[in-house]
């Protein structure tokens, strides 16, 4: 991997060049009191805080609502119509490592076996620039689930903020193309001469992933779920703010002239999620639905892809109106199966 440096006073010039190249730039910004990823037209709009944005980057790859196709009745025939506008190149700027790692998890879901064409198109047109964390924010716990605040995974460019400059690792061809917008702004770091003062050295290695899978599955019928999740409201905020949750529903809307098929985010916390047409619901209460959330992230996904689905961003524990803390709950479960 090639390493470059970019002086902080030159960052604005580089970003203005990216915007001028016709790329859409999505960056952490606060608008109307909401701190999330917004499109920007001026680098001055960017706002950086410790930890990730309140909302994850995933909505730019997997929208909360999208039309899959439309159709019109034309005499005695049905005419299908494309509804997706032409895609332009997009840059996701200054994702924290947890959000960049989350994109690789979404890749596993949407690009493995039979790729999802809409996700695949957006992903192929998106370049990701991640920014290492130099401190832990309230609620973060990436190292507790086997990841790292200085992970480069998922990024095309990886940035480390220093006192007067950024240290930038060029990881992919997409990243190389982004620095090529104006190569004169960057200085190449000679091999073996990385600066000492980087957050790459301020953090140790991530904690090893604890072997949770077998223990959690053994607790499937344990009454502890009633204990740890009895206050779950089923609001779904944990799923909507999670950078890796990807459940969705399909809805058809139409009239006498035609209609559309839409895809919308869904959540295993909702009672309707598993409700059968017969009226039977295999997950009849909130503890059983919360159990599904925990097992999906720390057991089922691990069985399939050999990694945790939780990246430790902390959004679910910060914003849960009932105060549920998934990390604390997993620790409680670990204590129970070890007894």
N, C-alpha and C positions, 0 to 999 in steps of 0.2 A: 504494500500500500504506500502511495506517495503522500508525503506531508508537506503542506504549504502554510505560510503565515499571511495574515491579512491585518493590517493596522486598523484599529477601530475607526479612525477618521475616514478610512476608505470604504467602510462597509456600505455606507449610503450610496456611494458611486456604483459599487457592484450591484446592489439591489435595484437601483434605478436602471442600470443596463439590462438586468433581467426583465424588468417590467417593460422597458422599451422594445425588447426582442419579441414581444407579443405573448409571452407566457403569462398565465394567470398565477398570481402569487397569493397564497393563503398563509396567514401568519397570526400569531397570538396577539389579540387586540381586545381592548375593552370598549364596548359600546352599550350605552344605556344601562350601565352597571353589570353587564354580562361579560365575563372574561372567557373568550373562546376563539376558535380559528375563524377569521373573517378574510374575505378578499381585500387586498390593499392596493392603493394606487400611488401611495407615497410611503417610503421607508419610515418616515416620522410617526406613522400610525402604530408601529410595532411597540408592544409593551411586554417586557419580560419580568416574570416573578419566579421565586423559587418553586419548583414542582411544576406539574402539568397544568394546562388550562382546565377550567371547570368542566368543559365539554370536550370529548375526545375528537381526534381527527377523523375517525372512521366514517362520519357522515359524508365526507367528500369522496369516499370510495364506495360506500354502501349507504345511500340516502335513506332517511326515515320514511320517505314516501316517493315512489316513482311509478310511472306508467310503463308497463312492459310492452304493450302494443294497443292499438286502437283498431276498430273495425266499423265499416259502414255497410248498410244493406243497399245494394245497387241492383235494382230490379229483382231478379231471382237469384242473385249471387251475393256472396259476402266478400267484401274487399278489405284486406288487411292493410294497415298503414303504419309505417314507422313513426315513432314519436320522439326519438332521441335526437337532440340537436347535434351538429358536428362538434367533435371534441377538439379542444385546443390543448396545447401542452400546459401542464400545471406544475407548480412548485409548492410543496408543503414545507414551510420554513420554520426552523427552530422547534421541531417536535422534541419533547423530552424522550430519553431512551425508552421509557415504558410505552409511550405511544408508538414509537417506531417498531419496537418488538411486537406490539399488538398487531401491526399491519402484517407482519410475517405469519401470525396466527390466523388472521383473516385469509391470507393467501392459502394456507393449508385447507381451509374450509371451502373456499370458493374456486380454487384453481386445481385441486386434486381430483383425480378421476375425470369427471365430466365438468370442465370449466364453466363457470357462469359468465356468459358473454358480456353482459353489461359491466360487471365488476372487472373482468379481464381488460376491457377497453379502457376504463378509467385508470386502472393500475398501470397499464403500459404507457399511458400518457402522463404519469405522475413521477416527479423526482422528489425525493425526500432528503431534507437536510435536518439532522438531529443535533441537539445541543446537550452536552454532558452537564449533569447536575453537580454544582460545587458544594451543595449542602442539601440535607434532607428537608423536605417541606412537611408540615403537619399532615399526618395521615398516611404518608408514603411508607411502603414496606417491600420494595422490589427485591431487596437482598434476602428477605425472609422466604421468598418463593423461588429462589434460584436464579434471579436476574441481577443486573448491576446498574447503578446510576451512571456508569461510564461505558455502558455497552454500546457497541457500534452496529449491532444487528438491526437489519431492516433499513439502514440509511444508505444513501448514495454518496452523501457527504456527511462527515462527522466533525462537529465543531467543539472546541474547548475554549471557553472564555478565559483570557488572562488579563493582566493589569491594563495593558495598552494595545492588545491585539487579540486575534483569534488564531488558534492553531487548528488547521483544517486537514482532515484526512480524506483523501480521494479514494473512494472504495470501488465505484463502478464507472462504466462508460458514461452513464447519465450524469454522474457527478463531474466527470472530466469535461463534459459538454457545458456544464453550468459554469465552471471556472473559466472556460474558454470564451465566455462573453466578454471578458477583458482580462487577459492573462497578465497585463502589465501591472495590475494591482497586487499581484501575489508574489511572494518570495518562496523559493523552494528550500525546504529544510534538508541539509545534507544527511544522508543515511547515517544512523547511529548518533545523531546530535540533536535529539529532541530536547526541548527545554525541560529543566527539572520541575519547574513550578506549573504543573498541570493537574487538573482534577483526576487525570488518569492515575496519578500516584497518590492522591489524597484518599482514595478508597481502596480497601482490600478486595480480594476476590469475593465474588458472590457466595452466599451460603449454599451448601449443597442442597438439592431438592430432597426433602424428606420423603421416605417411601410411604406416602399416605394411602395409595390406591387400595391395597389389600385391607388395611385397617378400616378405611371408610366403608368399603363394601360390606365388611362384616357387621357394621353397625346399621345396616339398612333398616332393619325392623326394631331397632333399639328405641325405647321411649325417650331417649335424650333429645330427639328432634323436637318433641313437644315442649321440652324445657328450653332449648336454645332459641327456638323460632316462634314461640307463642305470641310475641308482640308484632310479628310481621303483618303489615297492612295490605300487602299485595298491590302496592301502588306502581311497581315496575320501575321506579326511578333508578334502582341499582343497575338494571339491564340497559336502560337508555343512556346512562352515563358511563357504562362500562365500555372500554375500547375494544373488547373482544367478543362481547355478546352479539349474536348474529341471528337469533330467531326471527322469523318473519311469517306473515300471513298473506294469502292471495285473495283479493276481492274483485269481483266482476260487477261493473256498474254499466247499465245500459237502458235504452228506451226503444221506441219503435223504429228509430233511424240508425241505431248503432250503439257503440259503447266502448269501454276500455277495460283492460285487465291491469290491476294495480298491485304493487307489492308494498307492504307496510311493516314496519318494525312490530314485533310482538314480544311477549315475555312469558317465561314459564311461571312467573309469579301470579299471572292472571288466572282466575278460576275458569274462564272460557277456553284457555289454551288447550286443555285436554278433555273438555266436555264432549262426550259422545252424543250423537243424534238421539240415542235411546234415553238420554238423561243420566247415564252412568258417568262418573268421573273417577278415573283411577287415582287421581291425586285430589282427594275430597276436601282437604283443609290446607291452611297456609304452611304449617310445619312440613307437610309432605311436599309442598311445592318448593319451599326453601331448601329442603333436602336435595331436590333435583338440581337446584342451582349450585350447591356445594359439590355434589357428586360429579356434575358435568365438568366443573372447572378442575377438580383435583383427582378425579378417578376415571370417568368415561373418556375424557379427552386425552388423558395420559395413556390409557390403554390403546388408543388409536394412533396418537402422534408422538408419544413418549416425551411429553413435556406438559407442564402446568399451563392451563388456559388463563389463569390469573397472573397478571404482570405486576401486581402490587402498586398500582397507581394511587389507590386509597380513596377514589371518588365515592365508592359505595358506602364506605364507613363514615365519610365526612358528611354526605348529604342525606343519609337515611333518616327520615323523620321519626322513626321508632328507635334510633340509636343502635341498630344491629351492626356488629363489627365482625366481618367475616374472618379476620385473622384471629381474633379472640375466640371465636366459635370453633375454628379448626383446632386451636390449642386445647379447648375443652374436649373436643372429640378425641384428640390424641391421648389425653389423660384417661378417657373412658376405656378406649380399647387396650390400653397398656395395663389396666387393672386386672 
